Amino acid sequence: MCYFSSSSAILGDFGSCDYAIGNRYQMAYGHYREQRVAAGDLSGQTWVVNWPLWTSGGMGHSQAQSRKLYLQSSGQEGLSNEAGLEVFAELLAGPSVQRLILVGERERTEQIVKALEQPIKIPVQEAKEQVRSLIVDDEQEEALALALDKALKRQVSELLKIPDSELEDDENLVDYGFDSLGLASFAERLSVLYQLDITPAVFFSHSNLGLLRKHLISSYGEQLRAHYGLGVETTAQTKLTRDVVTKHTGSQEDECLVITGMSGRFGKAQNVSDLWQLLAEGESSVTSLAQRRQILDDGGAIPSSGWRCSVIEGERAFDNVFFDISPREAQWMDPRQRVLLEAAWHCLEDAGLVADERHKIGMFIGVEQGDYQLLTRGGGSITANHDGVLASRLAYFLNLSGPVMALNTACSSGLVA
């Protein structure tokens, strides 16, 4: 088994945290598989390859400027198909192993890996929620852009020892001599200067001073105006704005997102508490299909022990009377509908909520495309096994007055009150 992970699992990724985390999980699972092999539960060899950017690959930074900044600032180069296949063949010829592949200047790439042991600490300003009204005219906007332009060029000049007059808005930062450590220092300086949380990742989406200035004004305009004393606040304007905000959005507490209840069904775990216990004990919910007494309704042969899966138990046990569903309708219902109805109801119980006309509750479902309608061979009504009904079934039963939506995505669901 060979897992194709990415260098982002170790070095991080700029602007794509989910990609880095996904590859980190894949890398960790390779080590977990090796432990299973050592314990005799599995057999065979395991390889994990943390690939860098490929010169002809479809993954990675799509914008040429961002790709250039990433590679040159870190001393890396893209991996060619020929070199990649040669490395891959060499790895497969050896024992189980994990390898991080980096192409480029040896001294600088080794410096990147060593720097991981000493992460840069960036001061983070405590979050402050405040309703304010700033009267900002065109002259103040121009003044802010000019002040920020001078400040950015001054920081670059001090770091790289380049005169301010030689710095241009549209020149890639890497062309001035920035490397990964230099960009980290630049980000730390800006964070301290403006009391913001600015990370090096921002430079890979805004790779020149012009783009960086526009991004900072767009994202942190209020803080920057306050820093340079450009905001003018009047009592009357502030009161008017606060009144409007209160009328349309409610108080600050109403704007918070709070998780008040959780529910779930998992392999070997009937609820969230059971799942945590399963994780604490290090027990796997994946079992062999041969361990189940009956797999197919028509009495088909049970697959060999090599087939493994995680199975939700008790999917046939369903109290249709409680949900005002007829026995015939319940018989043809997609098991996902039955499980979702029960899990959503338990979620409300866990939150201590009662659905009534005083609360506007919406229901949003993420669901993968199902194939239960193929198993029923067209039997039952369209409401029994249609993906779109997953969201509306519980909303109809509870008479919810909020929005209802089902999206084809990863399997997850949620109630929003």
C-alpha positions in Angstrom: 0.0 0.0 0.0 1.5 3.3 -1.1 0.0 6.6 0.1 0.6 9.7 -2.0 0.7 12.5 0.5 2.1 16.0 0.0 5.0 18.0 1.3 2.2 20.3 2.7 1.5 17.7 5.3 4.9 18.6 6.9 5.7 22.1 5.6 2.1 23.5 5.7 0.2 24.9 2.8 -0.4 28.6 1.9 -4.2 29.3 1.8 -5.3 25.7 1.7 -5.3 24.4 5.2 -7.8 21.7 4.4 -5.4 20.2 1.8 -2.6 20.2 4.3 -4.7 18.6 7.0 -6.0 15.9 4.6 -2.5 15.0 3.5 -1.4 15.0 7.2 -4.1 12.5 8.0 -3.1 10.3 5.0 0.5 10.3 6.3 -0.5 9.5 9.8 -2.7 6.6 8.6 0.3 5.1 6.8 2.1 4.9 10.1 -1.1 3.5 11.7 -1.2 0.8 9.0 2.4 -0.1 9.8 1.5 -0.6 13.5 -1.3 -2.9 12.4 1.1 -4.9 10.3 3.6 -5.2 13.2 0.7 -6.4 15.4 -0.2 -9.1 12.8 -3.6 -7.6 11.9 -2.6 -6.6 8.4 0.1 -7.8 6.0 2.3 -6.3 3.3 4.5 -3.2 3.0 3.5 0.4 3.5 5.1 3.4 1.8 4.2 7.1 2.3 5.5 9.7 -0.2 5.3 13.4 0.7 5.5 14.8 -2.9 6.4 18.4 -3.7 5.0 20.4 -6.5 5.2 18.7 -9.9 6.2 20.8 -12.9 3.3 19.3 -14.9 0.9 18.5 -12.1 -2.6 19.8 -11.8 -2.4 20.3 -8.0 -0.7 23.2 -6.2 -0.7 26.9 -6.9 -2.6 27.7 -10.1 -1.4 31.3 -10.3 2.0 31.6 -11.9 3.1 34.5 -9.6 2.1 32.5 -6.4 3.9 29.4 -7.7 7.0 31.4 -8.5 7.1 33.0 -5.1 6.6 29.7 -3.3 9.3 27.9 -5.1 12.0 30.6 -5.3 11.5 31.9 -1.8 12.1 28.4 -0.4 14.9 27.5 -2.8 12.8 24.7 -4.3 12.1 23.7 -7.9 9.3 21.7 -9.5 9.6 18.0 -9.7 9.8 16.6 -13.3 7.9 13.5 -14.4 11.1 11.7 -15.1 12.7 12.4 -11.7 9.4 11.6 -9.9 9.1 8.2 -11.6 12.7 7.4 -10.8 12.3 8.3 -7.1 9.0 6.3 -7.0 10.6 3.2 -8.5 13.6 3.5 -6.0 11.2 3.7 -3.0 9.1 0.7 -4.1 12.3 -1.4 -4.4 13.1 -0.9 -0.7 11.4 -1.7 2.6 8.4 0.2 4.1 9.3 3.8 4.5 8.1 7.4 4.6 10.0 10.0 2.5 9.6 13.8 2.1 10.7 14.7 -1.5 12.1 18.2 -2.0 13.9 19.4 -5.2 16.1 22.4 -5.2 19.1 23.9 -3.4 20.2 21.4 -0.7 21.3 24.0 1.9 18.1 26.0 1.6 15.7 23.1 1.6 17.4 21.6 4.6 17.0 24.9 6.3 13.3 24.8 5.7 13.0 21.4 7.5 15.2 22.6 10.4 13.1 25.7 10.8 10.0 23.5 11.6 11.5 22.8 15.0 11.5 26.5 15.9 8.1 27.9 14.9 7.8 31.7 14.7 5.6 33.2 17.4 3.4 36.0 16.2 1.5 38.2 18.7 -2.2 38.0 18.2 -4.4 40.9 19.3 -7.3 39.9 21.5 -10.6 40.0 19.6 -12.8 43.0 20.5 -16.4 43.2 19.3 -17.5 46.9 18.9 -20.1 48.7 16.9 -18.5 51.8 15.3 -19.2 54.2 12.5 -16.3 55.8 10.7 -16.7 58.6 8.2 -14.1 58.0 5.6 -13.8 60.2 2.5 -11.7 59.7 -0.6 -9.0 61.9 0.7 -8.6 59.8 3.8 -8.6 56.6 1.7 -5.8 58.1 -0.4 -3.9 59.1 2.8 -4.3 55.6 4.2 -3.0 54.0 1.0 0.0 56.4 0.9 0.8 55.8 4.6 0.6 52.0 4.2 2.7 52.1 1.0 5.5 54.0 2.7 5.3 51.7 5.7 5.5 48.5 3.6 8.4 49.8 1.6 10.2 50.9 4.7 9.9 47.4 6.2 11.2 45.8 3.0 14.0 48.3 2.8 15.2 47.5 6.3 14.9 43.8 5.8 16.6 43.6 2.4 18.8 46.7 2.5 17.2 48.0 -0.7 16.4 51.8 -1.1 12.7 52.6 -1.0 12.9 54.3 -4.4 13.8 50.9 -6.1 10.7 49.1 -4.8 7.8 48.8 -7.3 4.1 47.9 -6.7 4.0 45.1 -9.3 7.3 43.4 -8.7 7.2 39.9 -7.3 8.6 39.9 -3.7 10.9 37.0 -4.5 12.6 39.1 -7.2 13.8 41.4 -4.4 15.5 38.5 -2.6 12.9 37.3 -0.2 13.2 33.7 1.0 10.8 31.8 3.3 12.6 33.0 6.5 12.6 36.6 5.2 8.8 36.5 4.5 8.3 35.1 8.0 10.2 38.1 9.4 8.2 40.5 7.2 4.9 39.1 8.4 6.1 39.3 12.1 7.1 42.9 11.7 3.7 43.8 10.2 1.9 41.9 13.0 3.8 43.8 15.7 3.5 47.2 13.9 -0.3 47.1 13.4 -1.2 44.6 16.2 -2.7 42.2 13.7 -2.4 38.4 13.1 -0.5 38.4 9.8 1.1 35.1 8.7 3.5 34.4 5.8 0.7 32.7 3.9 -0.7 36.1 2.9 2.3 36.7 0.6 1.5 33.7 -1.6 -1.9 35.1 -2.5 -0.7 38.7 -2.7 2.8 38.3 -4.1 3.7 42.0 -4.7 3.5 45.2 -2.7 0.5 46.6 -4.6 -1.6 43.5 -4.1 -0.5 43.3 -0.4 -1.5 46.9 0.2 -4.9 46.4 -1.2 -5.4 43.2 0.7 -4.5 44.8 4.0 -6.8 47.8 3.5 -9.6 45.5 2.5 -9.2 43.1 5.4 -8.0 45.4 8.2 -9.1 48.9 7.0 -10.6 49.9 10.3 -7.6 48.9 12.4 -5.2 50.6 9.9 -7.3 53.8 10.0 -7.2 53.8 13.7 -3.4 53.2 13.7 -2.9 56.3 11.5 -5.6 58.4 13.2 -7.6 58.7 10.0 -11.0 57.7 11.4 -13.5 60.5 12.3 -16.3 59.4 14.6 -19.3 61.6 15.5 -21.7 61.0 18.4 -24.8 61.4 16.3 -23.5 59.1 13.5 -22.4 56.5 16.0 -25.9 56.5 17.7 -27.6 56.2 14.3 -25.5 53.3 13.3 -25.9 51.4 16.6 -29.7 51.8 16.3 -29.7 50.4 12.8 -27.4 47.5 13.7 -29.5 46.7 16.8 -32.7 46.8 14.8 -31.5 44.5 12.0 -29.1 42.1 13.6 -30.0 42.1 17.3 -27.5 42.2 20.1 -23.9 41.0 20.1 -25.0 37.8 21.8 -27.5 37.0 19.0 -24.7 37.2 16.5 -22.6 34.4 18.1 -22.6 30.9 16.8 -23.1 28.4 19.7 -23.2 24.6 19.5 -25.7 23.6 22.0 -26.3 19.9 21.0 -24.6 17.1 19.2 -25.7 13.7 18.1 -24.4 11.0 15.8 -24.4 7.3 14.8 -21.1 5.5 14.0 -19.7 2.1 13.5 -19.6 0.4 17.0 -20.9 3.7 18.5 -24.6 4.5 18.9 -23.9 8.1 20.0 -21.1 10.7 20.4 -20.2 9.5 23.9 -19.6 6.0 22.7 -17.5 7.3 19.9 -15.2 9.2 22.3 -14.9 6.1 24.4 -14.0 4.1 21.2 -11.3 6.6 20.4 -10.0 6.7 24.0 -9.6 2.9 24.0 -7.9 2.9 20.6 -10.4 0.5 19.2 -11.2 0.4 15.4 -14.7 0.5 14.2 -13.7 -1.2 10.9 -14.4 -4.9 10.9 -14.4 -7.8 8.4 -17.6 -8.4 6.5 -17.2 -12.1 7.3 -17.9 -11.4 10.9 -21.5 -10.4 10.1 -24.1 -13.1 10.0 -26.1 -11.9 7.1 -25.0 -9.4 4.4 -27.5 -9.7 1.6 -31.3 -9.9 1.8 -31.4 -12.5 -0.9 -29.0 -14.8 0.9 -26.0 -14.1 -1.3 -22.6 -15.4 -0.4 -20.7 -13.5 2.2 -17.5 -11.8 0.8 -14.1 -13.0 1.9 -12.4 -11.8 5.0 -10.4 -9.4 3.0 -13.4 -7.1 2.6 -13.6 -4.6 5.5 -16.0 -1.8 6.4 -17.6 0.1 9.3 -21.2 -0.7 9.8 -23.9 1.3 11.6 -25.9 -1.2 13.7 -29.6 -1.1 14.3 -30.5 0.6 11.0 -33.6 -1.6 10.7 -34.9 -0.6 14.2 -37.1 2.4 13.6 -40.1 3.8 15.5 -42.2 4.9 12.5 -45.3 5.7 14.7 -43.3 8.3 16.7 -42.5 10.1 13.5 -46.0 9.8 12.1 -44.8 7.6 9.2 -46.9 4.7 7.9 -45.5 1.1 8.1 -45.5 0.9 4.3 -43.7 4.2 3.9 -41.1 3.2 6.5 -40.5 -0.1 4.8 -39.3 1.6 1.6 -37.5 4.5 3.2 -33.8 5.0 2.6 -32.0 3.9 5.8 -30.2 7.3 5.8 -33.6 9.0 6.3 -34.4 6.8 9.3 -31.0 7.3 10.9 -31.1 11.0 10.2 -34.5 11.5 11.7 -33.4 9.7 14.9 -30.0 11.5 15.1 -31.6 14.9 14.5 -34.2 14.3 17.2 -31.6 13.2 19.7 -29.6 16.4 18.8 -32.6 18.5 19.8 -32.9 16.5 23.0 -29.2 16.9 23.8 -29.6 20.7 23.3 -32.7 20.8 25.5 -34.7 22.5 22.7 -38.3 22.1 21.8 -39.3 23.0 18.2 -42.1 25.5 18.4 -43.4 28.6 16.7 -41.2 30.8 19.0 -38.0 29.6 17.3 -37.0 30.0 13.7 -35.1 26.8 13.0 -33.4 25.9 9.7 -32.1 22.6 8.6 -29.1 22.1 6.3 -28.0 18.6 5.2 -24.8 17.6 3.4 -25.3 14.3 1.7 -23.5 12.1 -0.8 -25.4 10.7 -3.7 -27.2 7.5 -2.6 -28.1 4.4 -4.5 -30.8 3.0 -2.3 -33.4 3.6 -5.1 -31.5 1.1 -7.2 -31.8 -1.5 -4.5 -35.5 -1.0 -4.2 -35.8 -1.4 -8.0 -38.3 1.6 -8.2 -40.4 0.4 -5.3 -42.0 2.9 -2.9 -42.8 6.6 -3.4 -40.4 9.2 -4.5 -40.3 10.6 -0.9 -39.0 7.2 0.4 -35.5 7.4 -1.2 -34.9 10.7 -2.8 -31.9 12.7 -1.6 -33.8 16.0 -1.5 -36.2 14.6 1.0 -33.5 14.1 3.6 -33.7 17.8 4.7 -37.4 18.3 4.4 -38.6 15.1 6.2 -37.7 16.3 9.7 -38.6 19.9 9.0 -42.0 18.8 7.9 -42.5 16.6 11.0 -41.4 19.3 13.4 -43.2 22.1 11.4 -40.0 24.1 11.3 -40.3 27.7 9.9 -36.7 28.2 8.9 -34.9 27.5 5.6 -34.4 23.9 4.5 -31.6 22.8 2.2 -29.9 19.6 1.1 -26.5 19.7 -0.7 -24.5 16.9 -2.4 -21.3 17.0 -0.4 -19.7 15.1 2.5 -22.2 13.2 4.7 -23.0 15.5 7.5 -26.1 17.3 8.9 -27.0 20.0 11.3 -29.8 22.0 12.9 -29.5 25.7 13.2 -31.7 27.6 15.6 
